[in-house]
Amino acid sequence: MLGPVDPKLGALASESDSAALASLSLEQLMDVSVITTASKFQQSISDAPSAAVVLTAQDIKEFGWRTLADALASLPGLYVSNDRNYSYLGARGFLRPGDYDSRFLLMIDGYRTNDAVYDEATIGTEGLIDMDLVERIEYVPGPGSAVYGSNAFFGVVNVITKKGSAINGAQTAVAAGSYGEKKARATYGWHGQNGADIVLSATSYIRDGQDLFYPEFNTPQQNNGVAHDLDYDRAQNFFAKVTYGDFTVSAAHSNRTKGVPTGSFGAIFNTPNSTNDAQSFINAVFAHQINSGLAVSTQAYWGRYDYQGVGIYPGDIPTTNVDGDHALWYGGDAHVTVTSISKQKIVVGLDFQRDARRDQYNYNLNPYVSLLDDKRSSNRTGAYFEDEIQLPANFALNAGLRYDWDSVTASNVNPRLALIYKLTSRDTVKLIYGTAYRAPNAYELYYTVPGSGGQLPNPDLKPEHITTTELVLDHAFSDSGRATLSLFRYSVKNLISLETDPASGLLIYQNLDQAKATGVELATEQLFGDGYRVRASYSWQLAKDGQTGAILQNSPRHLVKLNAVAPLFHNAVRFGTELQCVSSRLSESSTSGGYCLANLTVTSSRVIPRAIVSLSVYNAFNKRYSDPAGPAFVQQAIEQQSRTLYAKLVYGF
């Protein structure tokens, strides 16, 4: 959404900042809405080889987004499903059963967060970063493997955190909401005269949850279908970032425990089933401008992810089963940016990642029986080149190429070409062609557990490949409004999907022959006087099995989004309204009906000195709706959250 990248618009922005936002023209906003995610160098959104979108800290505050999933659900072409454990992100009609968001590359300040076992991009309460620490979110839809390699399949999300100067001192936040939801955060930000910048933050989150009824388990032996005290959520987050000169070092840790009320994967319903996700990373970056025409950037990182699920499974005597993984990886990136050649901007780089541990385990307790003890490791290396060339007659060409090699799936080559034409000062036309790939992850390849809710391995899985063409038309209506029209066609080969093996009845990941999608996205945004803002989008998409012509599961035909902000009482209050409509979607043997949700947030910085208070109502009209469930569930669809309230206070010292 349109919004300036300005420290004044951080967590404690005043009402005067909102007025300043309203006074900026579209051109001024576009000047500061540059992105680095699309090409690894700074470029305006209109010059990016994609229909890129930026969300800001102002958006996060005014719409009450609590997780990355909340923010991404507002974007054109994206939709989110939830199974009462994790949130899953779909794009342009694709959200496959059993996919832990491995088709999106999720970065935090340029650090690749996807883990070494599931390749998971965590976007819910299990995520690494408190949303109050986010300065902006850059989303680049479409294939990004020409720059980033595997997982940049449907898009790249880069979460850019705030600087200490944006926080400017000590800050606390407390929040409370429905069903025992509570959150507390303590943050310190400092910026020195020598340029040093520090951010330190810790967050604790608790939600008791609610009792949930599932008619599929409605028998006296299964508590009449009611899952009691199994919807709880507990999370802790820690984040630190230090910048001095050309060096930046950041570190984060998160730990989330979630009750699982759905009886998934064959677990006994209404028994204490839960999952725990723990993530950590350290990321060090050195970025130096050698001269006006040459810059160098190097990065070294270390990451860890540990998962453990505990469930009770049927047998002559019910058995407690423990399932989990240990993932450990480290790597680096080095690239140079050359701008000394006339009318060109060139990036050349190398990256490497060592997946030192891709271990998976499964065992029963009382008595102890080991069912899986699989230890793996792998390497991957990539070399990439990108050139932005200014051509005559207002044309530009963005050309990228990347070669990847990994020790499991061998080599992949992926290009991206974008021809960009400035038709007028207000009109831009982009014709984009690209390919991407996703290597099968360790879970899909090697995980195997016998018995009820079990799974078969498939070490013969092939990488997924996607080929895309897209036409983007961008028009600026006036100094404060714009519209974008995107027409796209996707063709996917060897799409990996979680299926049921007909011979054994166990789950297994398999390559489908082909899937295709065509669609149209129309997005518009407008800034009005006195701080009014509106953003709206409509998406039509048709995703089919390329062999049978059947509509893909969990693939809505229509998406409608509306976000609006209005100042009230002489800008003493900001009123944010969000509307999200999703059409019906298929599950394995039924259909989940379409729905429209409304979320409302009221924010004010005048009620308490040095503080911002907000009140949010999610699913304001208490719409009953469900998301399709995958083959790991008895349910065909999982009912989603009813209306909830959330009150928040942020205080700066």
C-alpha positions in Angstrom: 0.0 0.0 0.0 1.2 3.5 -0.6 3.0 4.9 2.3 6.3 6.6 3.0 9.3 4.9 4.5 9.8 7.4 7.3 10.9 6.8 10.9 8.1 9.2 11.9 5.6 6.6 10.8 6.9 3.9 13.2 5.0 2.5 16.2 4.6 5.9 17.9 3.7 8.1 14.9 1.6 11.1 15.9 -1.4 12.5 14.2 0.8 15.1 12.5 2.5 12.2 10.7 -0.8 11.1 9.2 -1.4 14.6 8.0 2.0 14.6 6.4 1.2 11.3 4.7 -1.9 12.8 3.2 -0.1 15.8 1.8 2.4 13.7 -0.2 1.8 13.3 -3.9 1.9 10.0 -5.7 5.3 10.9 -7.3 6.8 11.7 -3.9 5.5 8.4 -2.5 6.8 6.5 -5.5 10.2 8.1 -5.0 10.5 6.6 -1.5 8.7 3.3 -2.4 11.7 1.8 -4.0 12.4 -1.9 -3.5 15.5 -4.1 -3.5 13.8 -7.5 -3.4 13.0 -8.0 -7.1 16.6 -7.5 -8.5 18.9 -7.2 -5.5 19.4 -3.5 -6.3 17.3 -0.4 -5.6 14.6 0.3 -8.2 11.2 2.0 -8.2 8.2 -0.2 -8.2 7.3 0.9 -11.7 10.8 -0.3 -13.0 10.7 -3.7 -11.2 10.3 -6.8 -13.4 7.1 -7.7 -11.5 3.8 -6.2 -10.2 5.5 -5.6 -6.9 3.7 -4.3 -3.8 4.9 -2.6 -0.6 3.2 -2.6 2.7 4.3 -0.3 5.5 4.4 0.0 9.3 1.5 2.5 8.9 -0.6 -0.2 7.2 0.2 -2.7 9.9 -0.9 -0.3 12.6 -4.0 1.1 10.9 -5.4 -2.3 9.9 -4.4 -4.1 13.1 -2.4 -6.9 11.4 -1.1 -9.3 14.1 0.8 -11.7 11.9 2.5 -11.8 8.5 -0.5 -13.9 7.3 -2.9 -11.0 8.1 -0.8 -8.6 6.0 -0.3 -10.9 3.0 -4.0 -11.8 2.9 -4.7 -8.2 1.9 -2.6 -8.3 -1.3 -3.9 -9.0 -4.8 -3.9 -12.6 -5.8 -3.0 -14.0 -2.4 -5.2 -15.9 0.0 -4.6 -17.7 3.4 -5.9 -21.0 4.7 -5.6 -22.1 8.3 -6.0 -25.6 9.8 -6.1 -24.5 13.5 -2.3 -25.1 13.7 -0.5 -23.3 10.8 -1.4 -20.6 8.3 -0.8 -21.4 4.6 -0.4 -18.9 1.7 -1.9 -19.4 -1.7 -1.1 -17.5 -4.9 -3.1 -17.1 -8.1 -5.1 -20.3 -7.5 -2.3 -22.5 -6.1 -2.4 -23.8 -2.6 -1.6 -27.6 -2.5 -2.5 -29.9 0.3 0.5 -30.7 2.5 2.5 -27.6 1.4 4.1 -25.8 4.3 4.5 -22.6 2.3 7.6 -24.0 0.6 6.7 -22.3 -2.8 7.3 -18.8 -1.4 10.7 -17.5 -0.4 10.4 -15.6 2.9 13.3 -13.3 3.9 13.9 -11.1 6.9 16.2 -8.2 6.0 17.4 -10.3 3.1 18.0 -13.5 5.1 16.4 -16.6 3.8 14.2 -18.1 6.5 12.9 -21.2 4.8 14.2 -24.1 6.9 16.3 -27.2 5.7 13.6 -29.9 6.2 10.2 -28.5 5.2 11.4 -25.4 3.4 8.7 -23.7 5.4 7.9 -20.0 5.3 6.3 -19.3 8.7 3.7 -16.6 8.5 1.4 -17.2 11.5 2.0 -17.0 15.3 4.9 -19.3 14.7 6.7 -16.6 12.7 10.1 -15.1 13.8 9.3 -11.4 13.9 6.8 -9.3 16.0 4.8 -7.3 13.5 5.4 -4.1 15.6 9.1 -4.4 14.5 8.3 -4.4 10.8 9.1 -1.2 8.8 7.9 -2.6 5.4 7.0 -5.7 3.6 8.1 -6.1 -0.1 6.1 -8.7 -2.1 7.3 -9.6 -5.5 4.8 -12.0 -7.2 5.9 -14.4 -9.8 8.9 -16.6 -10.3 12.1 -15.4 -8.6 14.5 -18.3 -9.1 16.5 -16.2 -11.6 17.7 -14.3 -8.6 17.1 -16.5 -5.5 17.0 -20.1 -6.7 14.7 -22.7 -5.2 11.4 -21.8 -3.3 11.1 -18.4 -5.1 8.3 -20.2 -7.1 5.2 -18.1 -6.7 6.7 -15.1 -5.1 9.3 -13.6 -2.8 8.4 -11.9 0.5 11.0 -9.7 2.2 10.3 -8.4 5.7 12.4 -5.3 6.4 12.7 -4.5 10.1 12.7 -1.1 11.8 15.9 0.7 12.7 16.6 1.9 16.2 16.0 5.5 15.0 12.4 4.6 14.2 11.8 3.4 17.8 14.0 6.1 19.5 14.1 4.9 23.1 12.3 2.3 25.2 8.8 1.1 24.2 6.3 -1.3 25.7 3.2 -2.8 24.3 0.4 -4.7 25.9 -2.7 -6.3 24.3 -5.7 -8.4 25.2 -8.4 -10.0 23.2 -11.1 -12.6 23.0 -10.6 -16.2 24.1 -7.8 -15.3 26.6 -5.5 -13.6 24.0 -2.7 -11.6 25.7 0.5 -10.1 24.4 3.3 -8.1 25.9 6.4 -6.6 24.2 9.4 -4.7 25.4 11.6 -2.9 22.8 14.6 -0.6 22.9 15.9 1.4 20.0 18.9 3.7 19.8 20.7 5.6 17.1 24.0 7.3 17.9 25.7 10.3 16.4 28.4 8.0 15.0 25.8 6.2 12.9 25.5 3.2 15.2 22.0 1.8 15.4 20.6 -0.8 17.8 17.2 -2.6 18.2 16.5 -5.1 21.0 13.0 -6.6 21.5 11.2 -9.4 23.3 7.6 -10.5 23.0 5.4 -13.0 24.8 2.1 -14.2 23.4 -0.7 -16.4 25.0 -4.1 -17.4 23.7 -6.3 -19.9 25.6 -8.5 -20.6 22.6 -11.9 -22.1 22.6 -13.7 -25.4 22.6 -14.4 -26.5 19.0 -17.1 -28.8 17.6 -16.4 -31.1 14.7 -19.4 -33.1 13.6 -17.2 -35.8 12.0 -16.3 -36.9 15.6 -19.8 -36.5 17.1 -20.0 -39.7 19.2 -20.1 -40.2 23.0 -16.7 -41.9 22.9 -15.2 -38.7 21.3 -16.8 -36.1 23.6 -19.6 -35.6 21.2 -17.3 -34.0 18.7 -16.0 -31.2 21.1 -12.3 -30.6 21.3 -11.8 -29.3 24.9 -8.9 -27.0 25.8 -6.9 -27.9 22.7 -7.0 -24.6 20.8 -4.3 -22.9 22.9 -1.3 -20.9 21.5 1.9 -19.9 23.3 4.7 -18.0 21.6 7.9 -16.1 22.5 10.0 -13.9 20.2 13.4 -12.3 20.6 15.1 -10.0 18.1 18.3 -8.0 18.0 19.9 -5.9 15.3 23.1 -3.8 15.4 24.3 -1.6 12.5 27.5 0.3 12.4 28.9 1.7 9.2 28.7 -0.9 6.5 28.1 -3.8 8.9 24.7 -5.1 10.1 24.3 -8.1 12.4 20.8 -9.4 13.3 19.6 -12.3 15.3 16.2 -13.7 16.2 14.6 -16.6 18.0 11.0 -17.8 18.3 9.3 -20.6 20.1 5.7 -21.5 19.6 3.6 -24.3 21.1 0.1 -24.8 19.6 -2.6 -27.2 20.7 -4.1 -29.3 17.8 -7.8 -29.7 18.2 -8.6 -31.3 14.8 -7.5 -35.0 15.3 -5.3 -34.7 12.2 -3.0 -37.4 10.9 -5.0 -40.2 12.6 -4.6 -38.9 16.2 -7.3 -39.8 18.7 -9.7 -36.9 18.8 -9.9 -34.7 22.0 -6.6 -36.0 23.4 -3.7 -33.7 24.2 -2.1 -33.3 20.8 0.3 -30.4 20.2 3.1 -29.1 18.0 6.2 -27.0 19.0 8.2 -24.9 16.5 11.5 -23.3 17.5 13.5 -21.2 15.1 16.7 -19.2 15.4 19.1 -17.3 13.1 22.1 -15.1 13.0 22.7 -13.0 9.9 25.7 -10.7 9.2 25.9 -8.4 6.2 28.7 -6.1 4.9 27.5 -3.7 2.2 30.0 -1.2 0.9 29.9 1.4 -1.9 33.4 1.3 -3.3 32.8 4.2 -5.7 30.0 5.8 -7.5 29.8 2.9 -10.0 30.6 -0.1 -7.9 29.1 -1.6 -4.8 29.8 -4.9 -3.0 27.7 -6.9 -0.6 28.6 -10.0 1.4 26.4 -12.0 3.7 27.0 -14.9 6.1 24.3 -16.6 8.1 23.4 -19.5 10.4 19.9 -20.9 10.9 18.2 -23.6 13.0 14.7 -25.0 13.1 13.4 -27.7 15.5 9.9 -29.1 15.3 8.2 -31.6 17.6 4.7 -32.9 17.5 3.2 -35.0 20.3 0.0 -37.0 19.7 -2.0 -39.9 21.0 -2.8 -42.6 18.4 -5.2 -45.6 18.5 -4.2 -49.1 19.1 -5.0 -52.0 21.5 -3.6 -49.5 24.0 -3.5 -45.9 22.9 0.1 -44.8 22.2 1.8 -41.5 22.7 3.8 -40.7 19.6 6.6 -38.1 19.2 7.4 -36.8 15.7 9.9 -34.2 14.8 13.0 -32.8 13.1 16.3 -31.1 13.6 17.3 -28.7 10.9 20.6 -26.8 10.8 22.0 -24.8 8.0 24.6 -22.1 7.2 25.7 -20.2 4.1 26.6 -17.0 2.5 26.1 -14.7 -0.5 28.4 -12.3 -2.3 27.5 -10.0 -5.1 28.7 -6.9 -6.8 26.5 -4.2 -8.4 28.0 -2.3 -11.3 26.4 1.0 -12.4 29.5 2.6 -14.1 28.5 1.2 -17.5 26.3 3.8 -19.3 22.5 3.0 -19.1 23.1 -0.3 -17.3 22.8 -1.7 -13.8 24.4 -5.1 -13.4 24.4 -7.6 -10.5 26.7 -10.6 -10.5 26.7 -13.0 -7.5 27.4 -16.3 -5.9 25.7 -18.0 -3.0 26.1 -21.2 -1.1 24.2 -23.1 1.6 25.2 -26.1 3.6 22.2 -28.0 5.0 24.2 -29.7 7.8 21.2 -31.4 9.4 18.0 -32.4 7.7 17.2 -35.0 10.4 13.7 -36.5 11.0 12.6 -38.8 13.8 9.5 -40.5 15.0 9.0 -42.8 18.1 6.4 -44.2 20.4 6.6 -43.8 24.2 5.8 -46.4 26.9 7.3 -48.6 25.5 9.8 -46.8 23.4 9.8 -47.9 19.8 11.7 -46.0 17.1 9.8 -45.7 13.9 12.0 -43.2 12.0 15.5 -42.0 12.5 16.6 -40.4 9.3 19.7 -38.3 9.1 20.5 -36.3 5.9 22.6 -33.4 4.8 23.0 -31.6 1.5 24.6 -28.7 -0.3 23.5 -26.1 -2.8 25.3 -23.5 -4.8 24.0 -20.8 -7.1 25.5 -18.3 -9.5 23.3 -15.4 -10.8 23.5 -12.5 -13.2 21.1 -9.6 -13.8 21.3 -6.6 -16.1 18.9 -3.7 -16.3 19.4 -1.9 -19.6 17.9 1.4 -20.6 17.1 1.2 -24.3 16.1 3.9 -26.8 12.5 5.1 -27.2 11.6 4.8 -23.4 12.2 1.0 -23.4 14.1 -0.9 -20.7 15.1 -4.6 -20.6 15.6 -6.4 -17.3 17.4 -9.8 -18.0 18.4 -12.3 -15.3 19.8 -15.8 -15.3 20.7 -18.2 -12.5 22.4 -21.6 -12.4 21.7 -23.7 -9.3 23.3 -27.0 -8.3 22.4 -29.1 -5.3 23.5 -32.5 -4.1 20.0 -34.0 -4.3 18.4 -32.8 -7.5 21.5 -31.8 -9.5 21.3 -28.6 -11.7 18.7 -26.1 -12.7 18.9 -23.0 -14.9 16.2 -20.3 -14.7 15.9 -17.1 -16.7 13.8 -14.0 -16.3 13.1 -11.4 -19.0 11.1 -8.2 -18.6 10.6 -5.6 -21.4 9.4 -2.4 -19.8 8.0 0.5 -21.8 7.2 4.0 -20.5 4.3 4.8 -22.8 3.8 8.2 -21.1 4.9 9.8 -17.9 1.9 8.1 -16.2 1.7 4.8 -18.1 4.1 1.8 -17.9 3.8 -1.5 -19.8 5.7 -4.6 -18.7 5.9 -7.9 -20.6 7.5 -10.5 -18.3 8.7 -14.0 -18.9 10.3 -16.2 -16.3 10.8 -19.7 -15.0 11.4 -21.0 -11.5 11.9 -24.3 -9.7 11.4 -25.8 -6.3 13.4 -28.8 -5.2 11.5 -31.4 -3.2 12.3 -31.0 0.5 13.5 -33.6 3.0 10.0 -34.2 4.4 8.5 -34.9 1.0 11.4 -37.1 0.0 12.3 -39.2 3.1 9.6 -39.0 5.8 8.0 -42.4 6.5 5.9 -43.7 9.4 3.8 -46.9 9.3 0.3 -47.3 10.7 -2.7 -45.0 11.1 -2.0 -41.5 9.8 1.3 -42.7 8.5 3.2 -41.8 5.4 5.4 -43.3 2.7 8.7 -41.8 1.4 9.2 -40.9 -2.2 12.9 -40.4 -2.9 12.2 -40.3 -6.7 10.4 -37.0 -6.5 11.5 -34.5 -9.2 11.8 -30.7 -8.8 8.8 -28.7 -9.7 9.1 -26.3 -12.6 7.0 -23.3 -13.5 7.0 -21.2 -16.7 5.1 -17.8 -16.6 4.2 -15.0 -18.9 2.6 -11.8 -17.6 1.5 -8.5 -19.0 1.4 -5.6 -16.5 -0.2 -2.2 -17.3 0.4 0.5 -14.8 -1.5 3.8 -14.9 -1.3 6.9 -12.7 -4.6 8.6 -12.6 -3.4 11.8 -11.0 -0.9 12.9 -8.4 -2.5 10.7 -5.8 -3.9 7.5 -7.5 -2.9 4.6 -9.7 -4.2 1.4 -11.1 -2.5 -1.8 -12.2 -3.8 -4.5 -14.5 -2.0 -7.9 -14.7 -2.8 -10.7 -17.1 -0.9 -13.9 -16.3 -0.5 -17.5 -17.5 1.3 -20.1 -15.4 2.3 -23.6 -16.5 3.7 -26.0 -13.8 5.3 -29.3 -14.4 5.9 -32.1 -11.8 3.7 -30.3 -9.2 4.3 -32.0 -5.9 1.1 -32.8 -3.9 0.2 -34.8 -0.9 -2.0 -37.8 -2.0 -3.3 -41.0 -0.6 -1.6 -44.1 -1.8 -4.4 -46.4 -3.1 -2.5 -49.6 -2.2 -1.6 -48.9 1.4 -4.0 -46.1 2.3 -1.0 -44.1 3.6 -0.1 -40.5 2.6 2.6 -39.9 0.0 3.9 -37.0 -1.9 3.7 -37.4 -5.7 4.5 -35.4 -8.8 1.5 -34.5 -10.8 2.0 -34.3 -14.6 1.1 -30.6 -15.1 -1.0 -27.8 -13.8 -2.0 -24.6 -15.6 -3.4 -21.3 -14.4 -4.6 -18.2 -16.2 -5.9 -15.0 -14.6 -6.4 -11.3 -14.3 -5.7 -9.0 -11.4 -6.9 -5.4 -11.2 -5.6 -3.3 -8.4 -6.1 0.4 -7.6 -5.1 2.7 -4.8 -6.0 6.3 -4.1 -4.9 9.0 -1.7 -7.4 11.6 -0.9 -7.2 14.9 1.0 -7.1 15.0 4.8 -5.6 11.5 5.1 -8.2 9.3 3.4 -6.7 6.2 1.8 -8.3 3.4 -0.3 -6.8 0.3 -1.9 -8.9 -2.3 -3.7 -8.3 -5.3 -5.9 -10.1 -8.0 -7.8 -8.5 -11.2 -9.0 -10.0 -13.8 -11.4 -8.0 -17.0 -11.7 -8.5 -20.4 -13.1 -6.1 -23.2 -12.0 -6.6 -26.6 -13.5 -4.9 -30.0 -13.6 -3.2 -30.0 -17.0 -4.0 -33.6 -17.7 -7.6 -34.0 -16.6 -8.8 -30.3 -16.8 -10.2 -30.6 -13.2 -10.1 -27.5 -11.0 -7.4 -27.7 -8.4 -8.3 -28.1 -4.7 -8.3 -25.0 -2.5 -8.3 -22.8 -5.6 -10.8 -19.9 -5.5 -12.0 -18.4 -8.8 -12.5 -14.9 -7.4 -10.8 -12.7 -4.8 -11.9 -9.2 -3.8 -10.0 -7.0 -1.4 -10.7 -3.6 0.0 -8.6 -1.6 2.5 -9.7 1.9 3.5 -8.5 4.4 6.1 -10.5 7.5 7.2 -9.5 10.2 9.7 -12.2 11.1 12.3 -12.6 13.9 14.8 -10.0 16.2 13.1 -7.6 13.3 12.7 -7.7 12.4 16.4 -8.8 8.9 15.4 -7.8 6.7 12.4 -10.5 4.2 11.3 -9.2 1.3 9.2 -11.6 -1.0 7.4 -10.7 -4.2 5.6 -12.9 -6.4 3.4 -11.7 -9.7 2.0 -13.9 -11.9 -0.2 -12.9 -15.4 -1.3 -15.1 -17.5 -3.7 -15.8 -21.2 -3.1 -13.0 -23.8 -3.2 -12.9 -27.5 -3.7 -11.6 -30.0 -1.1 -11.1 -33.7 -1.7 -14.8 -34.6 -2.0 -16.8 -31.4 -1.1 -16.8 -27.7 -1.5 -16.1 -24.9 1.0 -18.5 -22.0 0.3 -17.3 -18.5 -0.5 -17.2 -15.8 2.1 -16.6 -12.1 2.8 -14.9 -11.0 6.0 -14.8 -7.5 7.5 -12.1 -6.3 9.9 -12.3 -3.0 11.7 -9.5 -1.1 13.6 -9.7 2.2 15.4 -6.4 3.9 16.3 -5.6 7.0 18.3 -2.5 8.7 19.6 -4.5 11.4 21.6 -6.2 9.3 24.3 -3.0 8.8 26.4 0.1 11.0 26.1 3.1 9.3 24.5 0.9 6.3 23.6 -1.1 4.8 20.8 -4.3 2.9 21.6 -6.2 0.7 19.2 -9.2 -1.5 19.2 -9.8 -4.1 16.5 -12.8 -6.3 15.6 -11.9 -9.2 13.3 -14.7 -11.0 11.4 -16.9 -8.1 12.5 -20.1 -9.6 11.2 -19.4 -13.1 12.7 -19.4 -14.9 9.3 -19.2 -18.7 9.5 -16.8 -20.0 6.9 -14.4 -22.9 6.4 -11.1 -23.6 4.7 -10.6 -26.9 2.7 -8.7 -29.6 4.6 -6.1 -31.9 3.1 -5.9 -35.7 3.1 -4.4 -35.7 6.6 -7.8 -34.7 8.1 -11.0 -36.5 8.6 -12.8 -33.2 8.1 -13.3 -32.0 4.5 -13.1 -28.4 5.8 -11.9 -26.7 8.9 -14.2 -24.0 10.4 -12.4 -20.7 10.9 -12.4 -18.1 13.6 -15.6 -16.4 14.7 -15.7 -12.7 15.7 -13.0 -11.6 18.0 -11.9 -8.3 19.7 -8.4 -7.1 20.3 -7.3 -4.0 22.3 -3.7 -2.7 22.3 -1.7 -0.1 24.0 1.8 1.0 22.8 3.7 3.4 25.1 7.0 5.1 24.4 9.4 6.3 27.1 
